[in-house]
Amino acid sequence: MPKSLKNILIIKPSSLGDIVLALPALSALRRSFPDAKIKWLVRPEFAPLLKNHPHLTETILFDRKFLGKAWYNPRALASLLSLIRRLRCSKFDAVIDLQGLFRTASLGWLSGCSKRFGMTNARELAHVFYTHKVSQDRDCVHLVDYYLKIIQTAGACDINVEFVLPTEPAAVDSVGRLLMNRNIKHNNYAVFVPGSAHIDKCWPAERFAALADKISSQFGLSVIATGTTGEVGIIEKLKEKANVPLTNFAGVTNLGELTALLKAAKLVVSNDTGPGHIAAALGTPLVLIFGWSNPVRIAPYKRNNCVVAVEPNGRGLKLCSADPKHDIKAITVDEVYQKVCEQLKA
């Protein structure tokens, strides 16, 4: 293994939360190889999270949906061939695939790089494309630790955990105007994230509403609910059931503005989804609600006091649970509120 890497590619196109959990690996690579070029292959919708990151040289956009049409769309085929050509011309001396899928591992192979690192248990037979397969054991159950083990295998030596998530001044200013226009005091609001790409990860809206009532009356905080444009309806339902005013920010902010909103919040309460993991990385007071996904693997790193789950430490090493007792509906309002009080008092 070379002592110094000069040109590194990280492949981690999605999802939002997993990209956040991969940030310590990026920073560890930068500390270990301060003069290296480090590029990150990412989907366009998540690229703004990495904009102006001080430890990253460049992002390479991977439009999966469009490129997936390459077998029948000439423009998509041309774009895919252009991407492969760009990867090959970059002459990487290490490719680190943190996604672990056939399409990402094969892109690493197509780059022509002779040292390709990935997970032993990668899905879709992706592991056949790796020259170095890294196993996950009890010392690296958490994804942050597993990603660090992979880059350590690639030669990284400084693997202390550091979450670097820059916020843009323009995004901070924009959020300030949004709050002012809605008569919400800066740094005196809670943010709820009641949606998720997986419906069975969603804590019931009526319980978020009951929690909003408690937080507003006890702590005097304004309550903002945020999400994607497609989650407007969920938040409107939440508003209808709450007895206190609640502001719907679904689809209102871009990714940079969302980061600024979460950073300035007094509290974030979220399902296990991307914005919750952004809040965790920012160090914002946080309550993260888990259903079937295993907190041991993806909970806020070293912040177990943020987690509400049934048996958060007793599910073994599996990614998810099919046990009905781990259904997110098993989490009560009182359990979440108790965590809220602990976070705000801390």
N, C-alpha and C positions, 0 to 999 in steps of 0.2 A: 504494500500500500504506500503511495507517495506521501511524504511528510507534509507537502503543501499542495493544495488544490488551487488552481488558477481560474477555472471556469466551471461553474456548478449550475445545474438545472434542478429546481424543485418542481415536481409535478403534483399539484394538489388543486384541481379545478373547482371542487365543491366539497361539501356544502358550507354554508356560512359559518356555522358553529365549528365544524371541523377545521376550517381555515384558521379560525381564531386559535384553536388548540395546537395548530402547527407553528404559530408565531415564535414560541420559544426555540424551536429547531432552527428557524431562520436566524435569530439573534445569536444562537450558539455557533452557527456556521460563520457568521461575520466575525465574532470574537476569535474564533479558531483560525480563520483565514482572512485576515484584515485586508489583504490586497486583492482578493479574488473578485471576479465578476460573478454575481449571484442573480440568476433569473428565475422567475416563477411562472409556470404555465397555469392559467386561471381562466375561468369562464368570465365573459364580459360583465355580467351582472354583479359579480363579486369583486372585480378588479378595483373599484373605488376604495375598498377597505385597505388595499395595499398602496394606494397613491401616496407618493412622497415618503414612503417608509425609509428611514435612514440606513437600514441594513440591507436594502435591496437595490440592485443595479437597474433592473428592468422587469416589466411584466410582459408575458407573451399570451395573447388572447386565444382562447380555445372555445370557439362557438360550437358546442357539441351538437345542438339541434340542427344547425345549418350544415355542418360537416357530415352529419349522419345521412344526409341526402346525396352524398357523393356518388353512390352507385347508380343514380338515375338523373341527377342534376349536374350539367356540365360546369356551371359556375361553382357549385359546391366542390366538385372534383378538383377544379383548378385551385380553389382555396386550400383544400387539403394537401395537394401536391406542393403548393407554395409554403405551407406550414412545415411540411417534412423537409423541404429544401432549406428553409431557414434554420431548422434544428441541426441539420447536417453541416451547414456552413458555419455554425457556431462552434463546432469542434469542442464539445464539452468533455472534460476529463472526469466528471462524475455526474450521473443522473440519479436522483433520489425520488422514487415514486412513493408518495405517501397516500395515494388513492387506492391502489391495489385492485385495479380492474383491468380487463383485457385491453380496452382501448388505450388506457394510460401506459400500461406496461409495454404495449407494442409500439407506442410512440417513442418511448425511451429506447427501444431496440432500433427503431427506424432512424433515430438520431445518429446512429453510428458510434455512439460512445461505448468504449470497451469495459467500463465499470458502471454497472447498473444495480442499484440497491433497492430492496423492497421487502415486503412481508412474506414470511414463509407460508402463512395461511391466507395469502391473497386470493380473492375470489376469481371465478371465470378462468381458472388455469393461468392467471397472470404471472405466477411465479416462474413459469418456464422461460420468461424473457429476462429474468434477473441473473446476473453473474454472482451476486451476493445476496443470499436470503437470510433474513434476520427473524428469529423466533421471538414470540411473546411469552414471557414467563411471569411468575408471581412478583418479580421485582419491577415489572413494567406493565402492570395491568392497566393503569391509566394511560390514555392515548398520548398525553404529553410525554410521559416517561418512555413509551414505546417509540415515538418519533425521535426522541433524543438517543435512544439505543441505536436506531438505524443510522443516524448521522455520526454517532461515535464509531460505528463499524466502518464508516467512510473516512474516518481519520480525524474527526472533530475531537478536541481535547477539553475545551471549556464548555461544559454542558450544564452550567447553572441555569435555573429557570428564570427567564425574564420575559414579561409580556410588554412589547412595545407596540402601541397602537396610536399613531399620530392623529391629532384632530386639526382640521384646517381652520384658520382664522375666519375665512369667509363663511364656513359652515356654522361656526360659533355665532357670528353676527346674524346670520339668517335665522337661527333658532331663537336668538334673543328677540328678534322682531316678531316671530311667530308667537312667542310667549306673551309679549307686550300687547299684541293685537287681540289676544284672548284673555287679557287681564289676569295672567298667571304670573306670580312673582318668581323671579329667577331663584333657583336653589331652594324653592319651597313647594316642590311638587313630587308626587310619586308617579312612576310610569308602570302601567300594566301591559303585559304582552300576552293576550288571551288566545292567540291563534297559533297555528303550527301547520306545516305541510302535511302532517299526519294527524287526522282527526282524533285518533285514540290517544294522542299526547295532550289533548286539550282538557284542562280542568273546566268544569261546567261554568257557563257564563253567569248563572245566578249566584254562584259562590264568589266569583270575582266581584259581583255587584254587592253582596253582603260584606265582603272585605273592604270595598271602597267606603261603605257607610261607616265601618268601624275606624278606618284610618283617618277619614275626614273629621269625624267627631272627636277622636282621641288626640290626634296630632295636628289638626288644622292644616293638613296638606291638600293642595289641589290634586286632582287625579286625572292623568292623561292616559288614554289607551292607544297603543300604536300597533301597526301591522301593515300588511301589504294592501294594495287596492282591493284585492279579492276578499279581504277580511273586514271590509266596512260593515257588512251585515252582522257579523258576530259582535262587533263593538256597539252597533246600534241596539242590538238585543240587550247587551250589558247595560247600556244607558237607560233603557226602558225599565229595567229591573232595579236600578240603583235609586236610592232616595236622596242622593246628593248629586250636584252637578258633575258631569264627567265629560271631558273633551276628547273628541274622536280625531286622532292624528293618523288614521290608517291611510296610506298612500300620499300623505302630505309631505313627508321628508324623503330625501335621497339618502344613500348609505352614509355619506359623510355627515349629513345633518342628524341622522339617527344616532351616530356615535357621539356627537356633541350633546344631543338631548339626554342621552343616557349618562354621560359623564357628569353633567351638572345636576342630575336628579338627586333628591334626598334619599330615594328608595326606588328599587326596581323589583317588581314581582312578575315572574315569567314562567311559562311552561318551558320544558326542555327544548329550546329552539334557538336559532342564531342570535337574535338580539339579547337574550339572556346571557349567552356566552360572551358577547361583547361587553356587557355590563360587568361580568366577572373579571374579564381581562383588565378593565379600567379601574377595578377596585371599588366600584360603587357599592354601597350597602344593598344587599340582594337577597331575595328568597327565590329559589329555583325549585319548581314542583315537578317531581318525577313520577311517571306511571310505570310502563313496562320496560323502559330503557334503564340500564344498570348504572346507578350513580357512581359505583366504584371505578368505572371506566371513563366517564365523561363529566363528572361533577366539577364545579369550580375548583381549580387546583389548590390543594392545601387550605380550602375554605369549606370544610365539611359542615360548619355551623350555618351555612347558607341553604342547606338541602332539606327539603321536606319530602319524605318517601316512606313507604312501608318496607321495612328491612333494608335500609340503605346499604348496610355493610354485610348482609347475609345472603346474597344471591349468587355467590361464586364468581366465576370469571366470564359467564356468558354475556353477550351483548344485550340480549333482551330476555324477558320472562314471559311465559305463557300462563303463569299461575294467576287465576282470577283475583287473588288477594292483592296483587300488585297493580290492579286497575287504578287509573288515576282518580276515578270517582270514589275510591276508598279514602282519599285525603279530605279531611274536614276543614271547615272555615276556621275553627278554633286552633287547629294545628298550625295552619299557615299564619294566622294572626299572632300566635305566640312567637313564631320566628321573626315576624315583622317587628314586634316589640323588642326582641333581643337585638336585632340589627340596628334599630334606631337608637336604642339606649347605648349600644356599644360605640 
